[in-house]
Amino acid sequence: MSRALDEQYMRRAIAAAHARLGRAWPNPVVGCVIARDGVLLAEAATADGGRPHAEEQALALIGEAARGATAYVTLEPCGRRSTDTPSCSERLALAEIGRVVIAADNPSPLSAGLGLIRLAEAGVPVELGFLAAETEPLYRAFRHRLLTGLPLIETSGTGEGFDAAFRPEPGESPAQALQRHAETGHIRLWVESGASLAGELKDLGLLG
């Protein structure tokens, strides 16, 4: 498949993921497109609440037609699951997908290279880092959460694409509120641009 088509389908996967921002927590949002010979076969993104995963949905849409096709995934497929179900890398291998093109690496303990290993062991050619810079808005908060254990707080005028608004309850400190959101599973929070709370969070070093 040509490089122009690779870019077209990966950007389509990125757009599919963008459209689901704020709805997939506690999991990161992922977009997956499967194509062959310039023909789009399937497109999916992480479902509300984080499951089913994008790859799982896309493969289910086309069944055996996935054999020999190329999968474009915005984040490294999971190498194992927190449940007993097959991981996305295992599903791609079992479907006999012909090639997997991945934008961003996945530092989660459920991936962190394990998905790549599973695909390689199955003989599936993999390319990692394709248009990775374009996925930064998708995974900046996810990486922050993995590193700190806390959601990332950013300013916004509308809150579109965020998991929730950051609003401490009466008597609750910003740090306590952030921990509460972390326990809920939120990844990306927002406060109104220019609000006094935004200034307070900036002074405390809690504003991304």
Backbone as JSON Lines, residues from 0, in Angstrom:
{"i":0,"aa":"M","n":[0.85,-1.19,0.0],"ca":[0.0,0.0,0.0],"c":[0.88,1.24,0.0]}
{"i":1,"aa":"S","n":[0.49,2.29,-0.74],"ca":[1.31,3.48,-0.88],"c":[1.38,4.26,0.42]}
{"i":2,"aa":"R","n":[2.44,5.11,0.51],"ca":[2.59,5.94,1.71],"c":[1.45,6.95,1.81]}
{"i":3,"aa":"A","n":[0.96,7.42,0.69],"ca":[-0.16,8.36,0.72],"c":[-1.4,7.71,1.33]}
{"i":4,"aa":"L","n":[-1.64,6.44,1.0],"ca":[-2.78,5.74,1.58],"c":[-2.55,5.46,3.06]}
{"i":5,"aa":"D","n":[-1.29,5.15,3.42],"ca":[-0.97,4.95,4.84],"c":[-1.34,6.21,5.63]}
{"i":6,"aa":"E","n":[-0.96,7.38,5.11],"ca":[-1.26,8.63,5.79],"c":[-2.77,8.87,5.85]}
{"i":7,"aa":"Q","n":[-3.44,8.59,4.76],"ca":[-4.89,8.8,4.71],"c":[-5.6,7.96,5.76]}
{"i":8,"aa":"Y","n":[-5.25,6.69,5.86],"ca":[-5.96,5.81,6.78],"c":[-5.56,6.05,8.23]}
{"i":9,"aa":"M","n":[-4.29,6.4,8.47],"ca":[-3.91,6.7,9.85],"c":[-4.59,7.98,10.32]}
{"i":10,"aa":"R","n":[-4.67,8.96,9.46],"ca":[-5.35,10.2,9.86],"c":[-6.84,9.94,10.08]}
{"i":11,"aa":"R","n":[-7.39,9.01,9.36],"ca":[-8.79,8.65,9.58],"c":[-8.94,7.99,10.95]}
{"i":12,"aa":"A","n":[-7.98,7.14,11.32],"ca":[-8.01,6.5,12.64],"c":[-7.85,7.54,13.74]}
{"i":13,"aa":"I","n":[-6.97,8.52,13.53],"ca":[-6.77,9.59,14.51],"c":[-8.06,10.41,14.67]}
{"i":14,"aa":"A","n":[-8.72,10.7,13.56],"ca":[-9.98,11.46,13.62],"c":[-11.06,10.68,14.36]}
{"i":15,"aa":"A","n":[-11.1,9.37,14.14],"ca":[-12.08,8.54,14.83],"c":[-11.85,8.57,16.34]}
{"i":16,"aa":"A","n":[-10.57,8.55,16.74],"ca":[-10.25,8.62,18.16],"c":[-10.61,9.99,18.74]}
{"i":17,"aa":"H","n":[-10.28,11.06,18.02],"ca":[-10.59,12.41,18.49],"c":[-12.09,12.57,18.77]}
{"i":18,"aa":"A","n":[-12.91,11.96,17.94],"ca":[-14.35,12.09,18.09],"c":[-14.87,11.43,19.36]}
{"i":19,"aa":"R","n":[-14.06,10.56,19.97],"ca":[-14.49,9.84,21.18],"c":[-13.81,10.37,22.44]}
{"i":20,"aa":"L","n":[-12.99,11.41,22.32],"ca":[-12.33,11.97,23.5],"c":[-13.36,12.35,24.56]}
{"i":21,"aa":"G","n":[-13.04,12.0,25.8],"ca":[-13.92,12.32,26.92],"c":[-14.97,11.26,27.19]}
{"i":22,"aa":"R","n":[-14.97,10.17,26.41],"ca":[-16.0,9.14,26.57],"c":[-15.42,7.76,26.86]}
{"i":23,"aa":"A","n":[-14.1,7.61,26.73],"ca":[-13.5,6.27,26.85],"c":[-12.89,5.99,28.22]}
{"i":24,"aa":"W","n":[-12.78,7.01,29.09],"ca":[-12.13,6.78,30.37],"c":[-12.83,5.65,31.13]}
{"i":25,"aa":"P","n":[-12.1,4.84,31.89],"ca":[-10.72,5.01,32.36],"c":[-9.64,4.54,31.38]}
{"i":26,"aa":"N","n":[-10.01,4.14,30.17],"ca":[-9.03,3.73,29.17],"c":[-8.71,4.89,28.23]}
{"i":27,"aa":"P","n":[-7.55,4.86,27.59],"ca":[-7.27,5.87,26.57],"c":[-8.13,5.62,25.35]}
{"i":28,"aa":"V","n":[-8.42,6.66,24.6],"ca":[-9.21,6.5,23.39],"c":[-8.29,6.08,22.24]}
{"i":29,"aa":"V","n":[-8.73,5.11,21.47],"ca":[-7.94,4.57,20.36],"c":[-8.8,4.51,19.11]}
{"i":30,"aa":"G","n":[-8.2,4.83,17.98],"ca":[-8.88,4.68,16.71],"c":[-8.22,3.57,15.91]}
{"i":31,"aa":"C","n":[-9.02,2.81,15.18],"ca":[-8.5,1.71,14.36],"c":[-9.21,1.71,13.01]}
{"i":32,"aa":"V","n":[-8.43,1.66,11.95],"ca":[-8.95,1.53,10.59],"c":[-8.3,0.31,9.96]}
{"i":33,"aa":"I","n":[-9.07,-0.5,9.28],"ca":[-8.55,-1.65,8.56],"c":[-8.87,-1.46,7.08]}
{"i":34,"aa":"A","n":[-7.84,-1.63,6.23],"ca":[-8.01,-1.4,4.8],"c":[-7.17,-2.4,4.01]}
{"i":35,"aa":"R","n":[-7.55,-2.57,2.75],"ca":[-6.78,-3.42,1.84],"c":[-6.89,-2.86,0.43]}
{"i":36,"aa":"D","n":[-5.74,-2.7,-0.24],"ca":[-5.7,-2.27,-1.64],"c":[-6.52,-1.01,-1.89]}
{"i":37,"aa":"G","n":[-6.42,-0.05,-0.96],"ca":[-7.12,1.2,-1.14],"c":[-8.59,1.18,-0.81]}
{"i":38,"aa":"V","n":[-9.07,0.08,-0.23],"ca":[-10.48,-0.06,0.13],"c":[-10.63,-0.09,1.64]}
{"i":39,"aa":"L","n":[-11.41,0.82,2.18],"ca":[-11.68,0.83,3.62],"c":[-12.59,-0.34,3.98]}
{"i":40,"aa":"L","n":[-12.15,-1.16,4.93],"ca":[-12.94,-2.32,5.34],"c":[-13.67,-2.09,6.65]}
{"i":41,"aa":"A","n":[-13.02,-1.41,7.59],"ca":[-13.63,-1.21,8.9],"c":[-13.0,-0.01,9.59]}
{"i":42,"aa":"E","n":[-13.78,0.62,10.45],"ca":[-13.32,1.76,11.23],"c":[-14.02,1.73,12.58]}
{"i":43,"aa":"A","n":[-13.26,1.93,13.66],"ca":[-13.85,1.9,15.0],"c":[-12.99,2.72,15.95]}
{"i":44,"aa":"A","n":[-13.58,3.06,17.09],"ca":[-12.86,3.74,18.16],"c":[-13.33,3.18,19.48]}
{"i":45,"aa":"T","n":[-12.53,3.35,20.5],"ca":[-12.85,2.83,21.83],"c":[-14.25,3.24,22.24]}
{"i":46,"aa":"A","n":[-15.01,2.29,22.74],"ca":[-16.4,2.55,23.12],"c":[-16.49,3.31,24.44]}
{"i":47,"aa":"D","n":[-17.67,3.83,24.73],"ca":[-17.91,4.5,26.0],"c":[-17.52,3.6,27.16]}
{"i":48,"aa":"G","n":[-16.81,4.16,28.13],"ca":[-16.39,3.38,29.28],"c":[-15.16,2.54,29.04]}
{"i":49,"aa":"G","n":[-14.56,2.67,27.85],"ca":[-13.29,1.99,27.59],"c":[-13.36,0.63,26.95]}
{"i":50,"aa":"R","n":[-14.54,0.06,26.78],"ca":[-14.68,-1.26,26.15],"c":[-15.97,-1.3,25.33]}
{"i":51,"aa":"P","n":[-15.96,-2.04,24.2],"ca":[-14.84,-2.8,23.63],"c":[-13.77,-1.87,23.06]}
{"i":52,"aa":"H","n":[-12.56,-2.44,22.94],"ca":[-11.45,-1.7,22.35],"c":[-11.7,-1.5,20.86]}
{"i":53,"aa":"A","n":[-10.98,-0.54,20.28],"ca":[-11.17,-0.2,18.87],"c":[-10.85,-1.37,17.95]}
{"i":54,"aa":"E","n":[-9.72,-2.03,18.18],"ca":[-9.32,-3.14,17.31],"c":[-10.33,-4.28,17.36]}
{"i":55,"aa":"E","n":[-10.8,-4.56,18.56],"ca":[-11.8,-5.62,18.75],"c":[-13.06,-5.34,17.94]}
{"i":56,"aa":"Q","n":[-13.53,-4.1,17.97],"ca":[-14.72,-3.72,17.22],"c":[-14.5,-3.8,15.72]}
{"i":57,"aa":"A","n":[-13.36,-3.27,15.26],"ca":[-13.08,-3.25,13.83],"c":[-12.98,-4.66,13.26]}
{"i":58,"aa":"L","n":[-12.31,-5.54,13.97],"ca":[-12.18,-6.93,13.51],"c":[-13.54,-7.62,13.47]}
{"i":59,"aa":"A","n":[-14.38,-7.34,14.45],"ca":[-15.69,-7.98,14.5],"c":[-16.57,-7.54,13.33]}
{"i":60,"aa":"L","n":[-16.32,-6.34,12.8],"ca":[-17.13,-5.83,11.7],"c":[-16.88,-6.57,10.4]}
{"i":61,"aa":"I","n":[-15.67,-7.14,10.22],"ca":[-15.33,-7.7,8.91],"c":[-14.96,-9.17,8.92]}
{"i":62,"aa":"G","n":[-14.8,-9.76,10.1],"ca":[-14.54,-11.2,10.16],"c":[-13.34,-11.62,9.34]}
{"i":63,"aa":"E","n":[-13.51,-12.62,8.48],"ca":[-12.41,-13.2,7.72],"c":[-11.81,-12.24,6.69]}
{"i":64,"aa":"A","n":[-12.52,-11.16,6.37],"ca":[-11.99,-10.18,5.42],"c":[-10.75,-9.47,5.95]}
{"i":65,"aa":"A","n":[-10.49,-9.62,7.25],"ca":[-9.3,-8.98,7.84],"c":[-8.01,-9.68,7.41]}
{"i":66,"aa":"R","n":[-8.12,-10.91,6.93],"ca":[-6.93,-11.68,6.58],"c":[-6.14,-10.96,5.47]}
{"i":67,"aa":"G","n":[-4.88,-10.65,5.78],"ca":[-4.01,-10.01,4.81],"c":[-4.16,-8.51,4.69]}
{"i":68,"aa":"A","n":[-5.09,-7.92,5.41],"ca":[-5.31,-6.47,5.34],"c":[-4.33,-5.73,6.26]}
{"i":69,"aa":"T","n":[-4.35,-4.41,6.17],"ca":[-3.51,-3.57,7.03],"c":[-4.38,-2.89,8.07]}
{"i":70,"aa":"A","n":[-3.94,-2.95,9.33],"ca":[-4.63,-2.27,10.43],"c":[-3.84,-1.02,10.81]}
{"i":71,"aa":"Y","n":[-4.52,0.1,10.89],"ca":[-3.93,1.36,11.32],"c":[-4.48,1.68,12.7]}
{"i":72,"aa":"V","n":[-3.6,1.76,13.7],"ca":[-4.02,1.91,15.09],"c":[-3.29,3.11,15.7]}
{"i":73,"aa":"T","n":[-4.01,3.96,16.39],"ca":[-3.4,5.18,16.93],"c":[-2.51,4.93,18.14]}
{"i":74,"aa":"L","n":[-2.71,3.81,18.84],"ca":[-1.92,3.48,20.04],"c":[-1.57,2.0,19.99]}
{"i":75,"aa":"E","n":[-0.37,1.68,20.43],"ca":[0.06,0.28,20.43],"c":[-1.02,-0.64,21.03]}
{"i":76,"aa":"P","n":[-1.43,-1.68,20.31],"ca":[-2.46,-2.59,20.83],"c":[-2.02,-3.24,22.14]}
{"i":77,"aa":"C","n":[-2.98,-3.46,23.02],"ca":[-2.66,-4.07,24.3],"c":[-2.06,-5.46,24.09]}
{"i":78,"aa":"G","n":[-1.12,-5.8,24.96],"ca":[-0.47,-7.11,24.89],"c":[-1.12,-8.12,25.81]}
{"i":79,"aa":"R","n":[-1.84,-7.62,26.8],"ca":[-2.64,-8.47,27.67],"c":[-3.78,-7.63,28.2]}
{"i":80,"aa":"R","n":[-4.81,-8.29,28.73],"ca":[-5.99,-7.58,29.22],"c":[-6.12,-7.77,30.72]}
{"i":81,"aa":"S","n":[-6.84,-6.85,31.35],"ca":[-7.12,-6.97,32.78],"c":[-8.2,-8.02,33.02]}
{"i":82,"aa":"T","n":[-8.85,-8.47,31.94],"ca":[-9.84,-9.55,32.01],"c":[-9.23,-10.79,31.37]}
{"i":83,"aa":"D","n":[-10.01,-11.87,31.28],"ca":[-9.51,-13.12,30.69],"c":[-9.7,-13.18,29.17]}
{"i":84,"aa":"T","n":[-10.16,-12.1,28.56],"ca":[-10.39,-12.1,27.13],"c":[-9.08,-11.85,26.37]}
{"i":85,"aa":"P","n":[-8.99,-12.27,25.1],"ca":[-7.75,-12.07,24.33],"c":[-7.42,-10.59,24.18]}
{"i":86,"aa":"S","n":[-6.15,-10.28,24.2],"ca":[-5.7,-8.9,24.0],"c":[-5.9,-8.51,22.54]}
{"i":87,"aa":"C","n":[-5.81,-7.2,22.27],"ca":[-5.99,-6.73,20.89],"c":[-4.88,-7.23,19.98]}
{"i":88,"aa":"S","n":[-3.66,-7.32,20.48],"ca":[-2.57,-7.85,19.65],"c":[-2.83,-9.31,19.32]}
{"i":89,"aa":"E","n":[-3.34,-10.07,20.27],"ca":[-3.68,-11.47,20.0],"c":[-4.81,-11.57,18.99]}
{"i":90,"aa":"R","n":[-5.81,-10.7,19.1],"ca":[-6.94,-10.72,18.16],"c":[-6.47,-10.4,16.74]}
{"i":91,"aa":"L","n":[-5.58,-9.42,16.61],"ca":[-5.05,-9.08,15.29],"c":[-4.27,-10.25,14.69]}
{"i":92,"aa":"A","n":[-3.48,-10.91,15.51],"ca":[-2.71,-12.05,15.03],"c":[-3.62,-13.21,14.64]}
{"i":93,"aa":"L","n":[-4.62,-13.5,15.46],"ca":[-5.55,-14.59,15.17],"c":[-6.36,-14.32,13.91]}
{"i":94,"aa":"A","n":[-6.62,-13.04,13.62],"ca":[-7.36,-12.68,12.41],"c":[-6.48,-12.75,11.16]}
{"i":95,"aa":"E","n":[-5.19,-13.04,11.37],"ca":[-4.21,-13.13,10.28],"c":[-4.12,-11.81,9.51]}
{"i":96,"aa":"I","n":[-4.15,-10.72,10.27],"ca":[-3.96,-9.41,9.67],"c":[-2.59,-9.38,9.0]}
{"i":97,"aa":"G","n":[-2.48,-8.71,7.87],"ca":[-1.24,-8.76,7.12],"c":[-0.17,-7.79,7.59]}
{"i":98,"aa":"R","n":[-0.59,-6.7,8.23],"ca":[0.36,-5.65,8.61],"c":[-0.33,-4.74,9.61]}
{"i":99,"aa":"V","n":[0.44,-4.23,10.57],"ca":[-0.11,-3.3,11.55],"c":[0.76,-2.05,11.58]}
{"i":100,"aa":"V","n":[0.13,-0.9,11.36],"ca":[0.82,0.4,11.41],"c":[0.31,1.12,12.65]}
{"i":101,"aa":"I","n":[1.22,1.51,13.52],"ca":[0.87,2.08,14.82],"c":[1.45,3.49,14.93]}
{"i":102,"aa":"A","n":[0.66,4.42,15.44],"ca":[1.16,5.78,15.62],"c":[1.99,5.9,16.9]}
{"i":103,"aa":"A","n":[1.36,5.75,18.06],"ca":[2.02,6.03,19.34],"c":[2.32,4.76,20.13]}
{"i":104,"aa":"D","n":[3.43,4.79,20.84],"ca":[3.73,3.7,21.76],"c":[2.81,3.78,22.96]}
{"i":105,"aa":"N","n":[2.64,2.67,23.65],"ca":[1.73,2.59,24.78],"c":[2.51,2.21,26.04]}
{"i":106,"aa":"P","n":[2.72,3.16,26.97],"ca":[3.51,2.87,28.16],"c":[2.74,2.13,29.25]}
{"i":107,"aa":"S","n":[1.48,1.81,29.02],"ca":[0.7,1.08,30.03],"c":[1.34,-0.27,30.34]}
{"i":108,"aa":"P","n":[1.28,-0.72,31.6],"ca":[1.82,-2.05,31.94],"c":[1.17,-3.18,31.14]}
{"i":109,"aa":"L","n":[-0.03,-2.94,30.59],"ca":[-0.71,-3.95,29.79],"c":[-0.18,-3.98,28.36]}
{"i":110,"aa":"S","n":[0.67,-3.02,28.04],"ca":[1.27,-2.97,26.7],"c":[2.78,-2.82,26.83]}
{"i":111,"aa":"A","n":[3.26,-1.58,26.77],"ca":[4.69,-1.29,26.97],"c":[5.58,-2.22,26.15]}
{"i":112,"aa":"G","n":[5.23,-2.4,24.88],"ca":[6.03,-3.24,24.0],"c":[5.54,-4.67,23.89]}
{"i":113,"aa":"L","n":[4.7,-5.1,24.83],"ca":[4.24,-6.49,24.81],"c":[3.35,-6.76,23.6]}
{"i":114,"aa":"G","n":[2.54,-5.77,23.22],"ca":[1.72,-5.94,22.03],"c":[2.56,-6.13,20.79]}
{"i":115,"aa":"L","n":[3.65,-5.38,20.7],"ca":[4.56,-5.51,19.57],"c":[5.2,-6.89,19.53]}
{"i":116,"aa":"I","n":[5.57,-7.38,20.7],"ca":[6.19,-8.7,20.78],"c":[5.22,-9.78,20.33]}
{"i":117,"aa":"R","n":[3.99,-9.69,20.78],"ca":[3.0,-10.71,20.4],"c":[2.77,-10.72,18.9]}
{"i":118,"aa":"L","n":[2.7,-9.54,18.3],"ca":[2.52,-9.46,16.85],"c":[3.74,-10.01,16.11]}
{"i":119,"aa":"A","n":[4.92,-9.64,16.58],"ca":[6.15,-10.12,15.94],"c":[6.27,-11.64,16.04]}
{"i":120,"aa":"E","n":[5.9,-12.19,17.19],"ca":[5.97,-13.64,17.36],"c":[5.0,-14.36,16.42]}
{"i":121,"aa":"A","n":[3.92,-13.67,16.05],"ca":[2.95,-14.26,15.12],"c":[3.34,-14.01,13.66]}
{"i":122,"aa":"G","n":[4.46,-13.32,13.46],"ca":[4.92,-13.07,12.1],"c":[4.24,-11.91,11.41]}
{"i":123,"aa":"V","n":[3.63,-11.01,12.18],"ca":[2.92,-9.87,11.6],"c":[3.87,-8.67,11.51]}
{"i":124,"aa":"P","n":[4.12,-8.14,10.32],"ca":[4.97,-6.95,10.19],"c":[4.33,-5.75,10.91]}
{"i":125,"aa":"V","n":[5.14,-5.01,11.65],"ca":[4.64,-3.89,12.44],"c":[5.5,-2.66,12.18]}
{"i":126,"aa":"E","n":[4.86,-1.52,12.06],"ca":[5.55,-0.24,11.98],"c":[5.05,0.63,13.12]}
{"i":127,"aa":"L","n":[5.97,1.13,13.94],"ca":[5.61,1.95,15.1],"c":[6.11,3.37,14.9]}
{"i":128,"aa":"G","n":[5.31,4.35,15.29],"ca":[5.72,5.75,15.25],"c":[5.24,6.51,14.04]}
{"i":129,"aa":"F","n":[4.35,5.91,13.26],"ca":[3.87,6.57,12.04],"c":[2.87,7.67,12.4]}
{"i":130,"aa":"L","n":[3.2,8.92,12.08],"ca":[2.39,10.1,12.42],"c":[2.17,10.22,13.93]}
{"i":131,"aa":"A","n":[3.16,9.79,14.7],"ca":[3.03,9.79,16.16],"c":[2.78,11.19,16.71]}
{"i":132,"aa":"A","n":[3.42,12.2,16.14],"ca":[3.26,13.56,16.65],"c":[1.81,14.04,16.58]}
{"i":133,"aa":"E","n":[1.07,13.52,15.62],"ca":[-0.33,13.94,15.46],"c":[-1.25,13.34,16.52]}
{"i":134,"aa":"T","n":[-0.75,12.37,17.27],"ca":[-1.56,11.77,18.33],"c":[-1.29,12.4,19.7]}
{"i":135,"aa":"E","n":[-0.38,13.38,19.76],"ca":[-0.03,13.98,21.05],"c":[-1.26,14.5,21.8]}
{"i":136,"aa":"P","n":[-2.21,15.19,21.15],"ca":[-3.4,15.65,21.88],"c":[-4.24,14.51,22.45]}
{"i":137,"aa":"L","n":[-4.14,13.34,21.84],"ca":[-4.91,12.18,22.31],"c":[-4.32,11.58,23.57]}
{"i":138,"aa":"Y","n":[-2.99,11.58,23.69],"ca":[-2.35,10.78,24.73],"c":[-1.51,11.56,25.73]}
{"i":139,"aa":"R","n":[-1.5,12.87,25.63],"ca":[-0.74,13.66,26.61],"c":[-1.27,13.42,28.03]}
{"i":140,"aa":"A","n":[-2.58,13.46,28.2],"ca":[-3.16,13.26,29.53],"c":[-3.0,11.81,29.99]}
{"i":141,"aa":"F","n":[-3.1,10.87,29.06],"ca":[-2.94,9.45,29.4],"c":[-1.54,9.19,29.94]}
{"i":142,"aa":"R","n":[-0.54,9.76,29.29],"ca":[0.84,9.57,29.75],"c":[1.05,10.25,31.11]}
{"i":143,"aa":"H","n":[0.44,11.42,31.28],"ca":[0.54,12.12,32.57],"c":[-0.06,11.26,33.68]}
{"i":144,"aa":"R","n":[-1.2,10.65,33.41],"ca":[-1.85,9.82,34.43],"c":[-0.99,8.61,34.79]}
{"i":145,"aa":"L","n":[-0.39,7.98,33.78],"ca":[0.46,6.82,34.06],"c":[1.68,7.23,34.88]}
{"i":146,"aa":"L","n":[2.2,8.43,34.61],"ca":[3.4,8.89,35.3],"c":[3.12,9.34,36.73]}
{"i":147,"aa":"T","n":[1.97,10.02,36.95],"ca":[1.7,10.62,38.25],"c":[0.59,9.93,39.03]}
{"i":148,"aa":"G","n":[-0.23,9.15,38.33],"ca":[-1.4,8.54,38.97],"c":[-2.58,9.49,39.07]}
{"i":149,"aa":"L","n":[-2.46,10.68,38.47],"ca":[-3.5,11.7,38.57],"c":[-3.93,12.18,37.19]}
{"i":150,"aa":"P","n":[-5.17,12.64,37.08],"ca":[-5.61,13.22,35.8],"c":[-4.86,14.51,35.49]}
{"i":151,"aa":"L","n":[-4.82,14.86,34.22],"ca":[-4.25,16.13,33.79],"c":[-5.36,17.17,33.75]}
{"i":152,"aa":"I","n":[-5.09,18.36,34.29],"ca":[-6.07,19.45,34.27],"c":[-5.59,20.49,33.26]}
{"i":153,"aa":"E","n":[-6.48,20.86,32.35],"ca":[-6.17,21.88,31.34],"c":[-7.31,22.9,31.3]}
{"i":154,"aa":"T","n":[-7.03,24.05,30.71],"ca":[-8.06,25.07,30.56],"c":[-8.82,24.85,29.25]}
{"i":155,"aa":"S","n":[-10.08,25.25,29.25],"ca":[-10.92,25.11,28.07],"c":[-12.06,26.11,28.15]}
{"i":156,"aa":"G","n":[-12.57,26.5,27.0],"ca":[-13.73,27.38,26.99],"c":[-15.05,26.64,27.04]}
{"i":157,"aa":"T","n":[-15.02,25.37,26.59],"ca":[-16.27,24.61,26.48],"c":[-16.26,23.27,27.21]}
{"i":158,"aa":"G","n":[-15.07,22.71,27.44],"ca":[-14.98,21.39,28.06],"c":[-15.2,20.25,27.08]}
{"i":159,"aa":"E","n":[-15.33,20.57,25.8],"ca":[-15.58,19.52,24.81],"c":[-14.37,18.58,24.71]}
{"i":160,"aa":"G","n":[-14.63,17.28,24.77],"ca":[-13.58,16.29,24.65],"c":[-12.88,15.95,25.96]}
{"i":161,"aa":"F","n":[-13.32,16.56,27.07],"ca":[-12.73,16.26,28.38],"c":[-13.59,15.24,29.1]}
{"i":162,"aa":"D","n":[-12.99,14.56,30.08],"ca":[-13.72,13.55,30.85],"c":[-14.73,14.19,31.8]}
{"i":163,"aa":"A","n":[-14.34,15.32,32.4],"ca":[-15.21,15.99,33.37],"c":[-14.64,17.36,33.69]}
{"i":164,"aa":"A","n":[-15.48,18.2,34.28],"ca":[-15.01,19.49,34.78],"c":[-14.38,19.3,36.15]}
{"i":165,"aa":"F","n":[-13.31,20.04,36.4],"ca":[-12.67,19.98,37.7],"c":[-13.32,21.01,38.61]}
{"i":166,"aa":"R","n":[-14.07,20.53,39.61],"ca":[-14.76,21.43,40.54],"c":[-14.65,20.84,41.95]}
{"i":167,"aa":"P","n":[-13.76,21.37,42.77],"ca":[-13.68,20.89,44.16],"c":[-15.01,21.08,44.88]}
{"i":168,"aa":"E","n":[-15.36,20.12,45.7],"ca":[-16.57,20.22,46.5],"c":[-16.32,21.12,47.71]}
{"i":169,"aa":"P","n":[-17.37,21.61,48.35],"ca":[-17.18,22.48,49.51],"c":[-16.28,21.84,50.57]}
{"i":170,"aa":"G","n":[-15.28,22.59,51.0],"ca":[-14.36,22.09,52.01],"c":[-13.27,21.18,51.47]}
{"i":171,"aa":"E","n":[-13.25,20.95,50.19],"ca":[-12.28,20.03,49.57],"c":[-11.15,20.83,48.93]}
{"i":172,"aa":"S","n":[-9.92,20.47,49.22],"ca":[-8.78,21.15,48.62],"c":[-8.63,20.69,47.17]}
{"i":173,"aa":"P","n":[-7.93,21.48,46.34],"ca":[-7.69,21.04,44.96],"c":[-7.01,19.68,44.89]}
{"i":174,"aa":"A","n":[-6.05,19.43,45.79],"ca":[-5.35,18.14,45.78],"c":[-6.3,17.0,46.11]}
{"i":175,"aa":"Q","n":[-7.2,17.23,47.06],"ca":[-8.18,16.19,47.42],"c":[-9.16,15.95,46.27]}
{"i":176,"aa":"A","n":[-9.57,17.03,45.61],"ca":[-10.48,16.9,44.48],"c":[-9.83,16.14,43.34]}
{"i":177,"aa":"L","n":[-8.56,16.42,43.11],"ca":[-7.84,15.72,42.03],"c":[-7.73,14.24,42.33]}
{"i":178,"aa":"Q","n":[-7.5,13.89,43.59],"ca":[-7.43,12.49,43.98],"c":[-8.79,11.81,43.8]}
{"i":179,"aa":"R","n":[-9.86,12.52,44.11],"ca":[-11.21,11.98,43.92],"c":[-11.47,11.67,42.45]}
{"i":180,"aa":"H","n":[-11.06,12.58,41.58],"ca":[-11.22,12.36,40.15],"c":[-10.37,11.17,39.68]}
{"i":181,"aa":"A","n":[-9.19,11.03,40.26],"ca":[-8.32,9.91,39.91],"c":[-8.98,8.59,40.27]}
{"i":182,"aa":"E","n":[-9.61,8.53,41.44],"ca":[-10.28,7.31,41.88],"c":[-11.49,6.99,41.02]}
{"i":183,"aa":"T","n":[-12.09,8.03,40.43],"ca":[-13.22,7.83,39.52],"c":[-12.77,7.21,38.2]}
{"i":184,"aa":"G","n":[-11.51,7.46,37.85],"ca":[-10.99,6.93,36.59],"c":[-10.78,7.98,35.53]}
{"i":185,"aa":"H","n":[-10.99,9.24,35.87],"ca":[-10.81,10.32,34.9],"c":[-9.35,10.45,34.49]}
{"i":186,"aa":"I","n":[-9.15,10.84,33.24],"ca":[-7.81,11.03,32.69],"c":[-7.54,12.5,32.4]}
{"i":187,"aa":"R","n":[-8.57,13.22,31.91],"ca":[-8.38,14.59,31.43],"c":[-9.53,15.46,31.93]}
{"i":188,"aa":"L","n":[-9.18,16.49,32.73],"ca":[-10.15,17.38,33.34],"c":[-9.98,18.8,32.81]}
{"i":189,"aa":"W","n":[-11.03,19.62,32.97],"ca":[-10.92,20.99,32.49],"c":[-11.44,21.99,33.51]}
{"i":190,"aa":"V","n":[-10.86,23.19,33.44],"ca":[-11.36,24.35,34.16],"c":[-11.51,25.47,33.14]}
{"i":191,"aa":"E","n":[-12.4,26.38,33.42],"ca":[-12.67,27.46,32.48],"c":[-11.46,28.38,32.34]}
{"i":192,"aa":"S","n":[-11.12,28.7,31.11],"ca":[-10.02,29.61,30.84],"c":[-10.27,30.96,31.5]}
{"i":193,"aa":"G","n":[-9.28,31.47,32.2],"ca":[-9.4,32.77,32.84],"c":[-10.09,32.78,34.19]}
{"i":194,"aa":"A","n":[-10.61,31.63,34.62],"ca":[-11.3,31.56,35.91],"c":[-10.29,31.63,37.06]}
{"i":195,"aa":"S","n":[-10.76,32.09,38.22],"ca":[-9.87,32.19,39.37],"c":[-9.32,30.82,39.76]}
{"i":196,"aa":"L","n":[-10.13,29.76,39.58],"ca":[-9.66,28.41,39.9],"c":[-8.49,28.03,39.02]}
{"i":197,"aa":"A","n":[-8.51,28.45,37.76],"ca":[-7.4,28.16,36.86],"c":[-6.12,28.8,37.38]}
{"i":198,"aa":"G","n":[-6.23,30.04,37.86],"ca":[-5.07,30.71,38.42],"c":[-4.55,30.03,39.67]}
{"i":199,"aa":"E","n":[-5.47,29.59,40.52],"ca":[-5.08,28.88,41.75],"c":[-4.36,27.57,41.42]}
{"i":200,"aa":"L","n":[-4.9,26.85,40.47],"ca":[-4.28,25.57,40.08],"c":[-2.9,25.79,39.46]}
{"i":201,"aa":"K","n":[-2.76,26.88,38.7],"ca":[-1.46,27.19,38.11],"c":[-0.44,27.48,39.2]}
{"i":202,"aa":"D","n":[-0.85,28.26,40.22],"ca":[0.06,28.59,41.34],"c":[0.46,27.33,42.1]}
{"i":203,"aa":"L","n":[-0.45,26.34,42.16],"ca":[-0.16,25.1,42.87],"c":[0.61,24.09,42.02]}
{"i":204,"aa":"G","n":[0.82,24.43,40.75],"ca":[1.52,23.51,39.84],"c":[0.66,22.35,39.39]}
{"i":205,"aa":"L","n":[-0.68,22.54,39.43],"ca":[-1.6,21.46,39.07],"c":[-2.25,21.66,37.71]}
{"i":206,"aa":"L","n":[-1.88,22.73,37.02],"ca":[-2.5,23.0,35.72],"c":[-1.54,22.58,34.62]}
{"i":207,"aa":"G","n":[-2.02,21.77,33.71],"ca":[-1.18,21.27,32.63],"c":[-0.98,22.3,31.54]}
